[in-house]
Amino acid sequence: MKDDGSRFGILVTKAFPREALSSKAYPVDVDDGRTIILVKPEYASVAYFGMREAAIHWFEARNALKRKEDEVEESERTFRALVTWINGDEFEETMGHIASASNAVEDTRRQLNSMRSYINTQLDKTTKFQDSVDQSLIHIKSLVTKLRYLLKCGSSNTFS
């Protein structure tokens, strides 16, 4: 068992130790974590089946445990890297860039609002100029109409 790395073994024997609680099978734990079951010859096939199932389940459990250990190790490595990064200069530098970007966004908003206000003021002034020009054109039209009327009325008096 040591040579091939087996965890479980079966020893078929007719004689059991005195401390055995059963006359059919007796498990013996070996110092290095291995288990041997002593069985009478007539129970050897049942013991083989039981040991085979135990070995399969032990192997599956060991693999599942290994996967979990690997996951825990990966999580711990990730956590240590994160803590190192958070406590390092790069984190402070990153936070400074975030603060700068946030300030730039706020400055941009203020500038856009200022531009909007300026444009609205200029549009209002331009609209007033347009209204003034429009009023002047209306007055001019009225005066031209009066001039035509006077010219019409005056020319018929002079030429008639």
C-alpha positions, 0 to 999 in steps of 0.5 A: 500500500505504501509503494502504490499510494493506496489509502485502503486495503483488504486483508483476508484472514481466518484469524481476527485479533481478540479486540475485534468487535465483529467476527466478519470484518475488523477495520485497522487504522494504520499510522500513516492515515491508511485503513486496512480491513481484516475480513473472513474469506466468505466476506471478501467480495462484500468487503471489496465492493465496500472498499471500492465504493469508499475509495471512489467517494474518498477520491471524489471528496479529495478532488472537491476539497482540492478544488475548494482549496485552490479557489480559496488560495486564488481568492486570498491571492486576489484579496492580497493583491487588492489590499496591496494596490489599495494601500499603494501609491497607484490607488492614491494616483487613481483617486487623484485622477478621478477627482480631477475628472470630476472637477473637469466635469463640473468646470465644463458644466459651469462653462456650458451654462455660462455659454448658454446664458451668453447665447440667450442674452445675445439672442434676446438682443438680436430679437430686439434688434429684429423687432426694431428693424421690423417696426422701422420697416412698418413705419417706412412702409406706412410713410411710402404708402402716404407718399404714394397717396400724396403723389397720386393725389397731387398729380391728379390735381396738377395735371387735371 
